[in-house]
Each structure stands twice: as structure tokens, then as C-alpha cells.
Amino acid sequence: MDSKELIDIFYFLEDTFIGDYIRSSTWLFPVIESFHLIGLGILGGSVVLMDFKLMKLIFRNTSNIYILEQTKNFFIVGLSLLIITGVPLFLSEAVKCYYSRAFWIKIISLVMGVLFVYFVRNPLIVKKEGTILILIGFVSFSIWTVVAASGRWIGFS
């Protein structure tokens, strides 16, 4: 798919009923954005707790598996809320997103972050102990920091 076909898809997505409705409303975008940020807070909180635990910055006397069990549902809720609110936000400004480097960085790092959590971090927490988990926590935290920072930067681009 060349960029002409891709930009045509983004124009089509922006011209959907949802995109038009959000763009034409004075208050709808900020309300959806507020819930998007709540989702970021929920997901971010679960990530910070687990990753800081792995890096031995907090909860040193608590097992990794216990913290994982306590945070995994918050991760799912936060991620779900981010996706549910992110799609209509995207539809309201899809063409702007197409031209935004920050948007592409966010989407790529978001996919990387989710894959890393489910296929690297969480399985290793269950199977491993030791210093490798410090590195895993640092890598995970770094990926999610890029997601949040690039998402915030979309508003400036």
C-alpha cells in the first residue's frame, strides 16, 4: 500500500459520522479526551507499580507475582479505556494524525508495549527471579514512557 492509498483511507476515516460529529461538537472532544487521560492514569499506574517493583524501587518485601495479580486487571481496564476513547479521538482528526510523527511513534510503541507486557514481562515475572527482571522493568517503563510522551506530543504537532 503506497502513501496515496493510505492517506485516502485516513481521509475516509475522518469523514465518518463519528469523526464529523466529534469535530462539529464544542464539548465532545474534550470530554472524550478526559476519559482518555483517565485510562492513561489507570494503565500508567499499573505499569509504574509493576515496573518499579521489578526495578526494586518499591514493595521490596512483596512478591512480584502478588503485584502482578493486583495490577493486571487495572492494566486491562486502562488499556480498554484508552482504545475505546482513542478511536473516536483519532477519527475526529485522522488526517492530522497521518502527518504527525508523534502519532506514528505512539501507535508503534503502544503495540510494542502491549506485546512486551503480555509476551515478555508477565511471563518472565512468573518464571524468573533475579537481576534480569530489573532490566525487564526498565525496558517496560521506557516503552510506556514513550507511549505517553508521544501521545501528549500529538496535541502539539
N, C-alpha and C positions, 0 to 999 in steps of 0.2 A: 504494500500500500504506500503510494507516494504521498507527499505532504499535501498535495491538492485534494486528494480524496479524503485525507484526514481532516483538513480544515473544513471541508464541506460537511463532514459528519458533525463537527463541533458547531457549525452554523445551524444545522438541523436540530441538534440538541438544545441550543439556546432558544430556538424558535418554537419549542414545545409549549403546550399550555402552561405547564408548571413554571418554566423559565419566564414566560411572558407575565404570568400572574405575580410572581415574586418581584420582578423588575418594576411592575406598574404599581405596586403597593409601597406606601411610605414606611410602614412599620414591620412588614413581614420579614424582610431580610435581617434586620437587627434582632428580631425575636428568635428566628431560626439560628442565627449566629450565637445568641446567648446560650441556647441549648447545646450547640456545637461545642462551645467552650466549657460547659458543664461536663460534657462527655470527655473532653480533653483532661479536665481535672480528675475525673474518676479513673480513666485509663492511666493518666500520668501518675496519680497517687499509687496505684497498684504496681506500676513499673518501678517507681522510685523505691518503694518499700522492699520489693523483691531484689532489685539490683543492688541497693545499698546494703541489704542483708548479705548478699553474695560477696560484696566487696569488704565485708566485715566492718562497716561503718555504724551499723545499728543492730539491735537484737542479737548480740553476740552469744547469749546463753539460750537462744531459741533455735529449734531445728529448722533447717531450710525447707523441709517438706511441710512443716506446720505453716510457715509463712506463705508458701506456695498455695496450700489449701485455702488459706484465708484471703488471698488476693486474686485467685484465678477467676472467680465469678465477677469481681469488680472489673477485671480486665475485659471480660466478655461484654458486660453491660456498657462500659465506657466505649469500647470499640464499636458496638452495635449503635450506640447513640451517635457516635462520630459519623458512621456510614449513613445512618438514616437522615441526619441533618446535612451531611456533606454533599449528598447527591443533589438535593434541591438548591443548595447554595451554588454548586457547580453549574447546574442547569441555568441559573439566572445570569451567569457570566462566563459561559463556556468558551467563547472566542477570546476573551481576556486571558483565561487560563491557558488556552492553546499557546499564546505568545509569552506566557510567563515561565521563565526558567525555574522560579521558586515552586510553581505548581508541579512541574515535572519532577523536581527533586523530592518534593513532598510525597508524591504518589509512589515513586520508586522506593524511597526509604520507608514508607508505610508498608508496602508489600514485603520489603526486606525485614522490617521489624516484626511483622506478624509471623512470617516464615521462621525467623530466628527464634522467636519465643516458643513456637509450637514444635519445631523440629530440632532445635539445638539446646536452648536454655532449659526449658522444662524437662525434657528427657534426661539431660545431664544432671539436673538437680536431684532427680530420683535415683540415678545410678552412681553418681560420683560424689566424692568429698575431696577437699583439699584446695590447693592453690589454683587449679585450672578454673574453679568457679569464680575466683576473684576476677580473672580475665573475662570470663563469660559475662559477669555482671557489668564490667566496664564497657564491653562491646555493646551489650544490650542497651545500657543507658545512653551511650553515644548515638546509637541509631535513633532512639526515640527523641533525643535532643534535636537531632537534625529534622525529624518529622515536625516537631513543634515549632522550631525556629523558621523552617521554610514555609510552614503553614501561615505563620504570622507575617512573613515577608510577602506573601501573595497580596496582602492588602496594600502594600507599598509599591507594587510593580504595575 
